[in-house]
Amino acid sequence: MGEDDNYSNGKDVFRTYPLFRPFDDYTWNDDKFKQYVVDYFGFPFYRTKDSLLWGTGQKGGFYSYVVVNKGGQGFELYSQYNDTDFANYSKWLITSMREYRKKGKLFVFPWRVSE
């Protein structure tokens, strides 16, 4: 882990989650989805004014910071260390997602393909 990471050498790692988003009566059910995310990750989540869900907690000895967009794509930052780097990457994650949205772009991480 981390051999391709030029920034933190695997100390801080990102992961994505395609989460199921409930669809009731042709409208998104945000409260049910928020509870689903809370249950899935095992720690509290909060909704921002711009409809992102974010939460932070500890799982299996790792610190975790997760942001989920309205479409149900989850982006997790996790690390064994809750330090300045972790805080900076957390801020970068939610700020970048907002900047991409303002520009009408979809925030995604590239897929790694092994040969």
VENRABEL-V905160 format. One record per backbone hydrogen bond with DSSP energy under -1.0 kcal/mol. NH is the residue of the N-H (numbers start at 1). CO is the residue of the C=O. Records with the same first field share a line. If there is no record, write none. Layout:
NH: CO, CO
This chain:
5: 2
11: 8
13: 78
15: 76
17: 74
19: 72
24: 27
27: 24
30: 28
33: 29
34: 30
35: 31
36: 32
37: 33
38: 34
39: 35
40: 36
41: 37
42: 38
46: 54
48: 52
51: 48
53: 68
54: 46
55: 66
57: 64
59: 62
62: 59
63: 79
64: 57
65: 77
66: 55
67: 75
68: 53
69: 73
72: 69
74: 17
75: 67
76: 15
77: 65
78: 13
79: 63
83: 81
87: 83
88: 84
89: 85
90: 86
91: 87
92: 88
93: 89
94: 90
95: 91
96: 92
97: 93
98: 94
99: 95
100: 96
101: 97
102: 98
103: 99
104: 101
105: 100
